[in-house]
Amino acid sequence: MLNNIKIIDLCFFVLISILIFPELSSAQEKFVLGKNELEGFTLSGQGPTHFPIGPNFKVYPGIRQTWLINGKTDGETLIIQYAEFSTSPIAFAAIAYSAIKSSAGSWGWGTSSGSIIGDGTWVTGDESGLFILRGNVGVRAFIPVNYQPTDKHKLLNVTNILLNKIESNLSPEIFAFEDSLKQNQIPTNKYETITESVVNSELMNGFTPHSTWDSKWLVDSTNMAMGIRKEWREGGNTVIGFDICRFESVSAAEQAAEFLGEYSIYSGNKINLETRDSLSKIMADWIKTRMGKNMSILGVMDNIAINIYQYDSTGVDTTSFRALVKEMAEQIGNFNNLRSQQQRPGYGGDTGGLYPETELS
């Protein structure tokens, strides 16, 4: 009886939200796919929906579409849910919560191709669903029943179409916000100083550059920081990514990594980069969640945070991944030590202009 009352209350809340805030649905329409924009699918319905965004049945109104998959004789469907939030930080917090804390099944940071899409993606263990975050817009796309491995590329193609639609309709305010974040982004040469020796090591033999993105890290409900996310691919089966962000303070770096750790998977995946004493337990817990194709580790050292992640369609080799984390941690330590030396009064070392004091804070 209690559960029934809660369900009725939730439905009532969604209905009231739609009645009170009709402009939300109208505003979100510009991100919604038209009936002719999804080849291989037929639009069969569209209406209101909601996203769970916090405990105590807090929800946010959105739009839901149902698409029939052409060629499926039993009427199998693709569901797409859209929501436009007031700001990028709120969108990040809401979609992360909706993916990890509110959705049925095992969801984790990553995709079924290995590449992170947009500002963040979460994928189900069986790869039948994805949450996509870009700017202040969140989308969930999933095949609810009878998902087959052959549907994987259909779903990935849908997410790319969605991302392009969102990107072309983001408001000028969102781009202005991102421009402001870019002012404090870690410089590209600093990123390369940290990653170069690892990328050129035997651990990544056979990998070639795949993608680069201005990553977003949530600090709190109103603040974000921008990092650099680069990915390398080996064949068609494996992706390795390094997302590095510099923050204004150590506490901000810790807070951002703590949040992403909590909302990457059901258990946190944040480690101390200097000791790495919790790495074994985190990796063991990760495997138990059946997210073995996607693995990521977060770490903080001083005011720098890093997300090291790998996708392997056959399952991540935990031994090589552990070595990758260790090597990257050592490079961040070397970078920070050199940075500290450069900041000491009277230091006479020649850094070739790579570490001007104004860029080190």
N, C-alpha and C positions, 0 to 999 in steps of 0.2 A: 504493500500500500504506500509506504514512504517513497519508494522508487517511482511509483506512478505519479505521485504528487509532484516530485522533483521534475519529472519529464513534462508534466502539464505546465508547471511554472516556467520551465525553459522555453517551451513552445510559445507561451504567452508573452515572454520577454522578447523573443524574436519578432513576433507579430507586432508588438507595440513599437519596437525599434523601426520596423519598416514603415509604420504609420506616422511616427513622429519625425523620422529622418528620411523622407522619400528622396531628398536631394542626393543622399549617399549613393543610392542605386543609379540615379541619373548620371552622377559624376563618374561612376565606375564603368559606365557603358563604353567609354572610349578605349578601355583595355580588353573588352570582351570580343572574342572572335565572331565574325559574321558567318552566316550559314555557308558561304562559298570559300571560306579561308582555310578549310581543313580538308585537304584532298584525302580520299579514302574513308571519310566519315560523313554521316548525315545527321544534321542537327534535329533532334526529336523533341527538345523541350528546354525552356529557360524560365527561371524564377528566383525568388529570394532564398538565401541560405544564411548561415552564420559560421563564424570561426570562434572556437573556444580560445580565449586569450589570457585566462588566469583562473585561479581557484574560485570556489564558491559560485560556479556557473556563470562567470563573466564571459560575455560573448560580444562579437562585433558583426554587424550585418554585412552581407556581401551578395554576390550573384552566383547562381549555380546553373551550369549547362549539362545536358545529357546528350551524348552523341552516340549514334548507332555505328558500329564498326562494319563497314561495307564488306560483303563476302561472308559474314558470319550468319549462318542459317538459324541460329538459336537466339538472335536478338541481343548478343552481348554488347556491352556499352562501355563508353569512356565517360567519366565524370570529371568536370572541370569546375572548380570554385575560385572566385576572384574576390579580392578585398583591397580597397585603396584606403590607406591610413593617413592620418594628418601629417605625420613626419616619418623620416627614415628610421630614427631610433625606436619609435613606437612600433613600426612595422617589423623591425628585426626582433624585438622582444616578443611581439604577438605571434609571429610565424614560428619562431623557435619554440615557444611554449606549446602552440597548437600541434607541432610535429612531434615533440618528444614527450610531453606530459599528458596530452589529451587524445592522441590518435591510437586506435587499436593496432596491435601488432608491434613488431620491432622496427623502429625508425632510427636512422643514424646519419651523421654528416657524410655526404658524398652523393654519387649518382651511379647508375648502372653502366656508365661508360668510363667512370673514373674521374672525369673532369667536373670541377665545381662550376655551376652555371650561374651567371650573374653575381649577386652579392652573397648568395648562400643557397645551398640545396640540401635536402634531406631525402633519403631513399628508404623504402621498406626492405626488409631482409630478403623477400622473394622478388624484389625489383619491380613490383606491380604498381607502385605509386611514387610520386615525387612531390615535395614542396619546393617552390621556387620563390626566391626573394630578389627583387630588384628595386632599388630606391625605396619608395613608400608603398610599393605594391607587392602583395603576396598572392600566390596561386598554388592550388593543390590540384594535381591531375593524377587520376588513378583508374585502373581497370578493376572493378570490384569483384568480378567472378570469372572463373575459368581462364585466368591469365596463363598464357603460354610463353615459353622462351622466344618464340617467333614474334611475339608482340613487343619485344624490347625495343627494337628500332623504330616501331611505330610511335611508341611513347616518347622516345628521345627526340624524334622529329617534331612531335607536338610541342615539346618544351622549347625547342629552338624557335618555332613559329611564335609561341607565346612571348618569349623573351624579346624578339624583334618587335612585336606589337607593343609591348610595354615600353621598350626603349624609345620608340618613336612618339610616344604619347606622354612621357613624364613631363611634369610642369617645370617651367624655368626656375622656380624656387628650389626644386630638388637639385638641379644642376648647379645652382649658385651655392647651395649648402655643400655640395661635393667639392666645388672650387675652393671653398674656405678650408675644408679638411686637407686639401692638397698642399696648403702652405706649410703644414707641419709633417708631411709625409717623409719617411726615410728616403734620402736621395738614392737614385739608382746605383751610383758607384759604391755606396755603402752596402747596399743589398748584395751587389756582386762580390764585394770584398769578403762578405760572410759566406756566401754560397759557392764561390768559384772552385775552391779546392775539392769540395764534396762532389759537385757536379762533374768534375773532371777525374774523379777517382774510379777505381775498379768497381765500386758499389753501384755506379750508374753507367757501367759499360754497355753500350748499345742504345742508350736513351738519347733522344733528340728533342730540342725545344718544341713545345706544343702550344702554350698559350700564356698570356700575361694579362693581369687585371689589377685595377686599383681596389684592393680589398677593403672591407669595412669591419671594424671591431666596435662592438657596443660597450661603452663605459658605464652609462646609466641611462635613465629614461629620456634625457635630453642631449646627451653627449656621445659622439662617436669619434673614432680615430681612423685614419686611412693608412693602410699598409700597401705592400706590393706582393702579389701572389703570382708565382710563375710555376708552370707545370712542364714536365718532360714525359714523353711517351716512348715506350719500347714495344715495337710491333703493334698489334691491335688489342693486346690483352692487359698491359700494365701502364699505370700512370703514377708518377711521383710528383708531389707538389710541396713547395716551401712558401708559406705566407708569413712575412716578417713585418712587424709594425713597431714603430717607435712612439712612445707616449711622453707626455709632459712630465710624468712622475713615475716612480716605482709603484706607488699605490694604484695609480690608474692602470698600469700594465697588469698588475696582479688581479685587479677587479675585472678587467676585460677578459683575461684568460680564464678566470674563475667562471664567468658567465658562459663563455663558449664551451668550456669543459662540461659544465652542467647540462647544457643544451645540445651537446654533440651526440650523446647516447644516454642511456638510463643511468650509468655510473660515470663519474667525472674521469677525465683523461689528462689532467694537468699534473706535471711533474716539476720538481726542482731540477733545473738544468745542471746545477753544479754537482749534485749527489746522485740524481736519477735513481734514488733508492726505491721508489714506488713503481718503477717501470714494469717490472715483471708481473706484479699483481694486476696492474691496469691492463696489460696485454692479455693476461689469462681471463680477466673479466670480460674483455671485449670479445674474445672467441666464444665465450659462453652465450653471448647475446645473438649468436649466429650472424654476426655482421662481418664474418671473416674476409669477405672480398674488399671491404672498405675499412681501413684502419687509420687512426690519426692520434697524434700525441701533441699536447700543448705544453709549452715551457716558458718560463720567465727568467731573465737574468738582468738585473738592474732595471732600466726602463724600456727594455726590448722584450717583446713577446713573439713567439713563433708557433705556427701550426705546421707540423710535419705530417703529411698524409700520403697514403699509398692505396691504390686500387689494383687488384689482380683478379682477373676473372676465374682463375683456378684456386684462389685463396692466397692471402699474403703470407710470405715466408717470414715468420716472426724473428728468425735468427738474423737475416739480412736487414730487416727493418730495425731491429734493435741496434745493429752496427751503424745504420744510417742516422739514427737519433743520437748516438754517442758522438759520431764525427761532427754532426752539426752543432751539438752542444759545445764541443771543444772549440769550434770556429767562432762561435759567439763569445766564448770566454776569451779567446785571443784578441778578438775585436775590442772587447771592453777593456782588456788590460792595456792595449795600445792606446785606446782612447784616454784612459786614466793617466798614462804617462804623459801624453800630449798636454793634459790639463795641469800638470804639476808645474809650479813656478820654476823657471830656470832650465826646463827640459830642452836639450839641444839637439835631439834626434831629428833626422831629415825624413819627413813623411811625404815629401813630394807634393804637398798641397792637398793630400787626400783627406786630412783630418783637421780642417780649420775649426777653431774653438767654437765659432758661432754656429756650427752645424752639429755639435756634439751633444747638446743638452737634450 
